[in-house]
Amino acid sequence: MKNILKLSLLLVLCIPFTGLSPYPIDGYSHTGIKRLLRLERIKNGEINAINTLPSGAMKLYNEISLNLVSRKKDSIALFLKKDEKFNKEINNLFYGLDKSYSLTVLDISDVNNIRYAARNETAGYQPGSVGKIAVLNGLFTQLANIYPDSFEKRLELLRTKSVKAGLWGLTDEHTVPIFNIETNKLVKRQVIASDVFTLFEWADHMMSVSNNGAASIVWRETLLMAAFGKDYPTLTQEGADAYFKNTPKKILTDLGNDVVNLPLRKLGITFEEWRLGTFFTRGSNNFIGSKDGSIGSPIGLMKFLVQLEQGKVVDEKSSLEMKRLMYMTDRRIRYAQSPALKDAAVYFKSGSLYKCDRSKGEACGKYMGNVQNFMNSVAIVEHPNNKKYMVVLMTNVLRKNSASDHMYLAGSIDKLINK
C-alpha cells in the first residue's frame, strides 16, 4: 500500500499544472512510456541533463491535431491531382538527379487550396523501417476489433499489457532507452530475450528509435490479437507460446501477412503500392515465414498520410494517436535533421536497406550499398507560421550515403513551400 501511495504521489508531482497529461513529451501518465517521463523531468529541471531536442519537438498533447478532418468526406483522388506550377517547381529541385529519386509532396497549409506534386511516384522500393507504420496501423486496427465501442479501453490495454521479447526481439543493432523512474538513470542497449515492456512502450521503441525487435514484437502481438480476439487481453505468455508451437507455420504466415496488409487495402492502397512480407528480425523466422516480399512507393505512403490527417485510418482517435507516436521526440535523422525544420513539428519515419557485393572492387559500406541502397523518408511538417505539408522521399542511390541528399532536399522543399 505504501508503494502504491508513493507512486500516486510521484505521478501527481510529475503532472504539470497546465492541464491534462500532455503528450508526447509530457505523456507518461497518458501512455506509461517511461522515456517520456525522463524528458518531462529534464524540462522541469528535476534531472540535470542537457535538452538536445529542437524547439519543434516541444508540442504538447492539445497542440497535436489532424489537419484534414474538415475534408474527411473527400476522396483520396481529390488530393492527389498535380498542381502544374507547384509540380514543376518541386521537380526542378531534382535537376541533374536520376530516376532513383522518387517523391510525393502535398502542401496542406491551406486546406481549401491544396497543392500536390510528384516525381516517379509509382516506383517501388524496399520500404525498410518505413514499413513499421503499417505495423502500427495493424495494431490499432486490431485494438478497434477488440474494443469497438471504447477507445479508452484500447489505450488502457496499450498501457497495461506487458509482453516479453523472447526470440522475436533478436537481433537488432538499434538500442532502446530504458529509464528507471526511481533512480532517474537511463540505459540504452539492444533488446534481449528477457525484456518485458508494455505494448505502448514496444510501439514507442518501434517508432522513436526504429528498433527492429520492437517492430517484430508489436507485429507478433497484432497477430495474436487477430487470433484470440476478445480473449487477447487475458492471454498469458504460456498461452501465446503454445499457440505458436501448435499452429502450422503456413497459417501463422498467412495471418501475419493479413494483419498488416489488409488494413492498407481497406485504405485503397494497392498490393504494388505498399505491402509487408517479412518480419524485421531473424528471431521471428523461427515462427513466421516470408510472403510476397515487401515494397513501398511514394504514392502508397502518401495515400496513407492523407487519410491519417483526415482521421480515416481506423478512426479519428486512432489516427491521432498514431500521429502522436510518429512525433519526433528523439534524435532527428536524415530528412528530419535539416536545420530548416528546427522550429517545425515533424512526424517522421525513416527506413533503409543496403546490400554490398565486394567482389566488384567498388567502395561499399553501411548505407552505401553497391547492389541496392534504399533510403526512405516519410514526414509531416508543421511550422509555427502554419505552413504544413507532407513528404514521401524514396531513393536508391548506389555507393553513397543518401542521408545528406535527404537533408538537403528537405531544406530545398521547405524553402520552396515557405517562400
N, C-alpha and C positions, 0 to 999 in steps of 0.2 A: 504493500500500500504506500509506504514511504517513497519507493522508487517511482510509483505512478504519480504521486503528488509532485515530486521533483521534476519529472518530465513535463507535467502540465504547467508548472511554473516556468520552466525553461521555454516552452512554446509561447506562453503569454509574453515573456520578456523579449522574445525574438520577433514577435509580430509587430510591425511598425504601426503607429497610431494614425496613419493616414487613411486607413480603410481596411477592406477585407483582403487578407493574404495575397498580395500581388505576386505575379508570376510572369516571366520565368525567374529573374534574379532573386526575387523575394518570395519564391513559390514553394518553399519547403512544406509549409502547412497545407498547401493545396495538393502537392504531389508526393511528399515524402522523399524526394530526391535530395540526398544529403549534400551533394556538392553545391546545391543552390543555397543551403543554409550557410555554408562557408563564404560564398560570395556576399551574402547579406551581412555577415559578421564583419567582413573586411570593409564593406561600405559603411557600416555603422561604427567602425573603429574598435570593435571588440577583438579583432585579430590584427596584429601588426604585420601587415603584408602590403606590398605594392599592388594596387589595382591596375592591371595592364590592359583592361578592356577599353575599347574606344567608346566615345560618348554615345554612339549609335546602339550600343549593346545595353543601355540602361533603361529601356522601356519597362513600364510596369503592366500589371495584369489588365487594368481597364484601358490601357493605351494600345493594346493589340486588338485589332478588329479585322474583319473581312471587307475587302474593298468593293466587291461587285454584287453584294446582296441585293442592291436596288435593281439589278438586272438579272435576277435569279431565273426569270422565266425565259430569258433569251437563249436561243440555241448556240452551240459552240461555233457554228458556221458564221454567225453574225460577228464574232470577234476576230476570226481568222481570215478576213478579207484584207489583202495588202493595200496599204496606203502608198500610192505610186511615188510621191515625193519622199516620204519617210523611208520607204524601201530602198530607194536609190541612195539616200544619204547613208543608211546603215551599210549597204553593200560597198560603198566607196571606202569604208574603213578597212576592207579586206583586199584592197588593191594590191596586186602582186602576190597574193597568197593562193595556194592551190585549193582544190575542192575537198581536201581533208578537213577544212574548217566549215562547220555547219552550225546554223543557229536559227532561233526564232526569238523575236523581241516584241513585246506588247506594252505600249505606253498607256497606262490607265490613270494618268494624272487627272484627266477629265473623263469621267465615266460616260459622258454623253458624246465624247469626241475621241474615241479610242483609235490608236494608230498601231498597225501591225506591219512588221517587216520580217522577211525570212531569207535564208540562203541555204540551198541544198537541204531543205527541212525534212525530207522523207528519207534521207540517207540513214542507214542502220549502223550502229556502233555497239561494241560490247559496253554495257552500261556501268560495269564495276559497281562501286558503292552507291551510285545514284539509285540503283535498284532497291536499296533499303527503304526508299519512300513507298514502294509497292508493298513491302512487308508491313510497314506502318499502316497503310490503307487496309491490308488484310486483317490486321489486329483489330482495328476499330470496326470493321465490318462484322467480325465475329462477336465482339462485345455487344454490338447492337442486336445480334441474333439471340444472345443470352438474356439481355435485359432490354427488350424493345421499347418498354414504357418508362424507363428510368435512366437518364444519363448519369445521375448521381451514383447509382449503383455500379455503373460501368467504371466511374472514377474510383469508387471505393475498392473495387476488385483490383484495379491497377495499383492502388496504394498498399493494399493489404496482402495480396497473394505473392508469397515469396517462393522462388523456384531455384533449384540447384543447377549449376552449369553442366556438370557431367562431361562426357566426351564431346558433346556438341559445342562447347566453348573453346575447343582446341583445334588448331593452334592459330595464333594471330600475333603479329609483332606490335600492333597497336595496344597501348596501355589504357587502363581505365582509372579514373580518380576514385580513391577510397578514402572518405573523410570520417574521422571519429568525432562525433558531435560532443563527446565528453572531454576529450583532451585537445580538441581543435587541431589534431595532426592530420596532414594529408599525405597519402602514399599513392604513387602512380606505378602500376605494374600490369603485367599481362594477366589475362583471366586464367585461373586454374580450375581444375575439375571440381574442387570442393566449394567454390564460390557460391554464395546464395545472395540474391538481390530480389527486390520486388519487381513486378512487371514494369512499373513506371521507371525504375532505375535501369533495368535492362534496355528499355526503349530509349532512354536518355543516352546510355552508353553507345547504343547503335547510331544515334543521330549526332550527338555533340562531338564525340571523338571518333566516330565511324568504326567502332570495334566490330570486327567480323564475327567473333564468338558471340557477342551480344545479339547480332543480327540473326544468327542461326538459332539462338535460344528463343528469341521473340517469334521467329518463324515456326519453331517447334511448338511453342505454346499456342500459336494461332491454329496449327493443325489439330492440336488436342482439343481446343475449343470447338472446332468443327466436328470432331469425332464424338465428344461427350456432351455437347450442347449444354443444357441447363444443369447437368451434373458436374460440369467442369470446376466450378468454384470450390467444391469439396473434394476434388480429385487429389489423391495422395501421390507422393513420389513412387511408392510401391505400385500403385495402380497405373501410373504413367509408364513405368519401366516394364510392367507386364504387358501393356498394350503394344509397345514397340517390339517386345520379344516375341509375341504370339501372332502379330499381324503380318501377313506376307508383304515383302518389300515392294512389290508392284502396287499393291493397294495403298501403301504409305506414300509411295512416289506420286501416284495419281492424285491423291488427296492433297499432298503438299503442294503440288503444282496448281491445283484448282484454287486453293485458298488465297494465293497471291495474284493469280492471273484472271480469274473470273470477275473480281471486283473492277479490274481495269476494263474488261469487255463491257461491263454494265455502264461504264462512263463513255462508251463509244470509241475506246482506244483499241485499235485492231492488233491482231497477233503479230503483224510485221512492224507495228509502230512501237510496241513495248511489251516485253514478256521476260519472265524469270524462269530459268530452267534448272539452276544448280544452287544448292546451299552454299554458304560463304566460308565454311571451314571443312577441313579434311575429316575431322572427327565426326561430322554429320554423315559422311559417306558410309559409315557403318550401319546406318539405319535407312537412309533415303538415297535413291538413285537420281541421276540426272535425266531430264526430259526436255526435248525440243530446243535446248540451248537458250541463251539469253541475248536479248537485243534491245536497243533503245534508239529513239530518234528524236530530234528536236520537236517535231510536230506532235509526237505522242506525249512527251513530257509537258509541252505547253497546254495540250488539252487537259491534262491533269491540273496544272496550276490555275487555269481559268476557272475550272469547276470547283477547285478548292476555295478560291476567292468568292465564288458565287454561293458557297455553302452547300454544294450539291454532292460532295464526297462523303458518302454515308448519310449525313445530315448536317445541319448548320453547326450544332455544338461540336460534333466530331471534327468537322473541317477546321474550326477554330482551334481546337486542342491540338490537332496535327500541325497547324501553322505555328503554334507556340513551341512545339517540340523541334521545329525547324529553325527557331530563332537562335542566332549565333551568340551564345553567352560563353563560348570557349574561344580558343585561339582561331582567328580568321586565317584562311589559307587560300592560295591560288586566286581565283576571281574575286573572292570576298576580301582579299588582302589589299586591294587597290586603295591608295591614300584618298582617292576621290570619294570613297564610301565611308570614311571615318565617322562622319556625323549621321550617317544613314542607318536605319534599322535594316538588317539583312537576314532574310530567312533563306537558308542555304544548305545545299548538299553537293559534295564533290565526289567524283569517283574516277579511278584509274585502273588500268591493267596493261602491263607491258610484257613483251616476250623477246628474248635475245637468241641470236644464232651467232656464236662467237667464231664459228668456223669460217665466216666470211672475212675475218680480219678487220672488221669495222668497229668503230667506237660503239660501245653498248654498255648500259648500266641501268641503275634504278631510275625509273621514269624516263628512260632513254632507249627504249627497245628498238631494234633494227628489223624486227619481223612485224610486230604490232606495238603501238604505243598510244593507247587510248587515254584520253583525259577529258572528263566531262564536268561541267558546272551547271547547276540549277540554282537560280537566285530570284527572290522577290526583294526589291529595293524600295525603301520608303524614306524620302528625305524630309527634314523638318519644314522645307518650303512647299510640301505637298506634291512634289514630283514623285510619282510612283510608277514603277514598271517591273516587268518580269522578263527574265532572260534564260534561255537554254543554249549553252555553247558546248559543242561536242567536236573533238579533234582527234586526229590520228597522225601526228607529225613524227616521222621516224627519226631516231638518233638525236632527239632533242627533248629536254625537259620543257614541256609547254606551259608550266606554271607562270613563267614570265609573260608569255603571249596572252594568257588568260587575264592576268593582272593589267597588262597594257590595254587590251581590248575593253576591259571593264571601265577603265578611265576614259577611253575614247567614246564608248557608248554613253556613259554618264554625262560627259561634256556635251554631246550632241543633244541629248534629251533635255538637259538643263539650260541650253543656250537661250 
